[in-house]
Amino acid sequence: MFSTFAVVVVILLALVLGSLKVLREYERAVVFTFGRFHGVKGPGIVVIVPVAQQMVRVSLRTVVHDVPPQDVISRDNVSVKVNAVIYFRIIDPEKAVIQVENAHEATSQIAQTTLRSVLGQHELDEMLAERDKLNRDIQRILDQHTDAWGIKVANVEIKQVDLDEGMIRAIAKQAEAERQRRAKVINAEGELQASEKLMQAARVMQQQPQTLQLRYLQTLVEVAGDRASTIVFPLPMDLIEPLLRKPKAD
């Protein structure tokens, strides 16, 4: 009799302990009663009626998921491999359990297809230079798709865009040609500005002949100072003409 009572007590104690579930602060329990949705419980101690109720534990923490490299053909027909990372979390445990079989796997698959779809609408230069805009576009589209599953996509970051060797060489040549073009433009602009200044100086000297003679003498001084050899240069007649005139007789 005593042994039977002890067995009953042990069974009841096991049932009571088995019905008590402890959920952490970031966890929730989606409870079903005879297969029907009963409610979301937690955190803390949750009582589950044995046999009648079942519980699905859901984590609300942000998940960092690495999207594997995807083959993408850009709008200008360039084949690249792109990988990304997405940050998402469950905000509605009921939808995450009832509306989709595996919320994490579903989010991963929709992220891969969205990555290929969005990047395929842009050219290679945009993929390389406008990552912030592409990240926002992908995040917005993912968030719209996963909203029905109770999932919030917080952020998307394109990690790397891999090109083949031929495309890397082509981009390097394009960059070199662009640098040469800019150098020629800058040089031409400098020549234009210099010619305009020389034209202004010529106009001033034309109006004031004395400035031309002073400039001539200054150039001679500079040349004489730079070279130690003898320099022969023509002397303007304007300078010596006064010396050649005969003085008038008194």
C-alpha positions in Angstrom: 0.0 0.0 0.0 2.8 2.4 0.9 4.7 1.6 -2.2 1.6 2.3 -4.3 1.1 5.6 -2.6 4.8 6.5 -3.2 4.5 5.7 -6.8 1.5 7.9 -7.2 3.2 10.7 -5.4 6.3 10.4 -7.6 4.1 10.4 -10.7 2.1 13.5 -9.6 5.3 15.2 -8.7 6.8 14.4 -12.1 3.7 15.8 -13.8 3.8 19.0 -11.8 7.5 19.5 -12.5 7.0 18.7 -16.1 4.2 21.2 -16.4 6.4 24.1 -15.2 8.5 25.8 -17.8 11.0 28.6 -17.2 11.4 31.1 -20.0 14.2 33.7 -20.2 13.6 37.4 -20.7 14.1 37.0 -24.5 11.9 34.0 -24.9 8.2 33.5 -25.4 6.0 30.4 -25.4 3.4 29.8 -28.1 0.9 27.5 -26.3 -1.6 25.2 -28.1 -4.5 23.4 -26.3 -5.5 20.2 -28.1 -3.9 21.6 -31.3 -5.6 25.0 -31.1 -3.8 28.2 -30.5 -4.2 29.2 -26.8 -1.9 32.2 -26.4 1.6 33.5 -26.0 3.1 33.3 -22.5 6.4 34.4 -20.8 8.8 35.3 -19.7 9.2 33.6 -16.3 7.4 30.5 -15.1 4.8 29.1 -17.5 2.4 26.3 -16.5 1.6 23.8 -19.2 -1.2 21.3 -18.7 0.3 17.9 -19.5 -1.2 16.0 -22.5 -3.7 18.8 -23.1 -1.3 21.6 -24.0 1.9 21.9 -26.0 4.4 24.7 -26.1 6.7 26.1 -28.8 9.6 28.1 -27.5 10.5 31.2 -29.6 13.5 33.5 -29.2 13.0 37.3 -29.7 16.7 38.1 -30.0 18.2 39.6 -33.2 19.5 36.9 -35.5 22.6 37.7 -37.7 22.3 35.6 -40.8 25.0 35.4 -43.5 23.6 35.2 -46.9 25.8 32.9 -49.1 27.3 34.3 -52.3 24.7 34.7 -55.0 25.4 34.8 -58.8 24.0 38.1 -60.0 23.9 39.5 -63.6 23.8 43.2 -63.5 21.7 45.4 -65.9 24.8 46.0 -68.0 25.3 42.2 -68.4 28.2 41.8 -65.9 28.3 38.6 -63.9 29.3 39.0 -60.3 29.1 37.1 -57.0 27.5 39.1 -54.1 27.1 38.1 -50.5 25.4 39.9 -47.7 24.4 39.8 -44.0 20.9 40.5 -42.7 19.8 41.3 -39.2 16.3 40.3 -38.2 14.2 39.2 -35.2 10.8 37.8 -34.4 8.4 40.4 -33.1 5.2 38.4 -33.3 5.7 34.8 -32.0 2.2 33.7 -32.9 2.7 34.5 -36.6 6.3 33.1 -36.6 5.0 29.7 -35.4 1.6 29.5 -37.2 2.2 31.3 -40.5 5.5 29.7 -41.5 7.1 26.4 -40.8 10.6 27.6 -40.2 10.9 31.3 -39.8 14.7 31.5 -40.0 15.0 29.3 -43.1 12.2 31.1 -44.8 13.8 34.5 -44.2 17.1 33.2 -45.5 15.6 31.9 -48.7 13.6 35.1 -49.4 16.8 37.1 -48.7 18.7 35.3 -51.4 16.0 35.7 -54.0 15.5 39.4 -53.1 19.3 40.0 -53.3 19.5 38.7 -56.8 16.3 40.4 -57.9 17.3 43.9 -56.6 20.9 43.9 -57.7 20.0 42.6 -61.1 18.1 45.9 -61.8 21.3 48.0 -61.3 24.5 48.4 -63.2 27.9 47.4 -61.9 28.9 50.9 -61.1 25.8 51.4 -58.9 26.6 48.1 -57.1 30.1 49.4 -56.2 29.3 53.0 -55.5 25.7 53.1 -54.1 25.7 50.3 -51.5 23.8 52.3 -48.9 20.9 52.8 -51.3 20.9 49.2 -52.3 21.0 48.1 -48.7 17.9 50.2 -47.9 16.0 48.9 -51.0 16.7 45.2 -50.1 15.8 45.8 -46.4 12.5 47.5 -47.3 11.5 44.7 -49.7 12.5 41.9 -47.2 10.6 43.7 -44.4 7.4 43.8 -46.5 7.7 40.0 -47.3 8.5 38.9 -43.7 5.9 41.1 -42.0 3.2 38.3 -42.5 5.6 36.0 -40.6 5.9 38.3 -37.6 9.5 39.0 -38.5 11.2 42.5 -38.6 14.2 42.9 -40.8 16.3 45.6 -39.1 19.2 45.9 -41.5 20.9 44.5 -44.6 24.5 45.0 -45.5 26.2 44.0 -48.8 29.5 42.5 -47.7 31.4 41.9 -50.9 31.0 42.1 -54.7 33.4 39.7 -56.4 34.5 40.2 -60.0 36.4 38.0 -62.4 40.0 38.9 -63.4 39.0 40.2 -66.8 36.4 42.6 -65.4 38.9 43.8 -62.8 41.5 44.6 -65.5 38.8 46.4 -67.6 37.8 48.5 -64.6 41.4 49.4 -63.9 41.9 50.5 -67.6 38.7 52.5 -67.4 39.9 54.2 -64.2 43.3 55.0 -65.8 41.6 56.5 -68.8 39.4 58.6 -66.6 42.5 59.9 -64.7 44.2 60.8 -67.9 41.1 62.6 -69.2 40.9 64.7 -66.0 44.6 65.5 -66.2 44.2 66.7 -69.8 41.2 68.8 -68.8 43.0 70.4 -65.9 46.0 71.1 -68.1 43.9 72.7 -70.8 42.1 74.8 -68.2 45.5 76.0 -66.9 46.7 76.9 -70.4 43.4 78.8 -71.0 43.8 80.8 -67.8 47.5 81.5 -68.5 46.7 82.7 -72.1 44.0 85.1 -70.7 46.5 86.5 -68.2 49.1 87.0 -70.9 46.6 88.7 -73.1 45.8 91.1 -70.3 49.5 91.8 -69.7 50.0 92.4 -73.4 47.2 95.0 -73.5 48.8 96.8 -70.5 52.2 96.8 -72.1 50.7 98.1 -75.4 49.2 101.0 -73.6 52.4 101.7 -71.6 55.6 101.1 -73.7 57.8 101.8 -70.7 56.6 98.7 -69.0 57.8 96.6 -72.0 61.3 98.1 -71.7 61.4 97.5 -68.0 60.3 93.9 -68.5 63.0 93.5 -71.1 65.7 94.7 -68.7 64.4 92.5 -65.9 64.6 89.5 -68.1 68.2 90.3 -69.0 69.1 90.6 -65.3 67.5 87.2 -64.6 69.3 85.5 -67.6 72.7 87.1 -66.5 72.3 85.9 -63.0 71.5 82.3 -64.0 74.4 81.8 -66.5 78.1 82.5 -66.1 78.9 82.5 -69.8 78.9 85.6 -72.0 75.4 86.4 -73.4 74.9 88.4 -76.6 71.6 90.0 -76.9 70.1 92.7 -79.2 69.7 96.2 -77.8 66.4 97.9 -78.6 66.9 101.0 -80.7 64.5 102.9 -78.4 67.1 102.8 -75.7 70.1 104.0 -77.7 68.4 106.4 -80.1 68.7 109.3 -77.7 72.4 108.7 -77.5 72.9 108.7 -81.2 71.3 112.1 -81.7 73.7 115.0 -82.3 73.4 117.8 -79.7 72.1 121.0 -81.1 74.6 123.8 -81.5 74.1 126.7 -79.3 
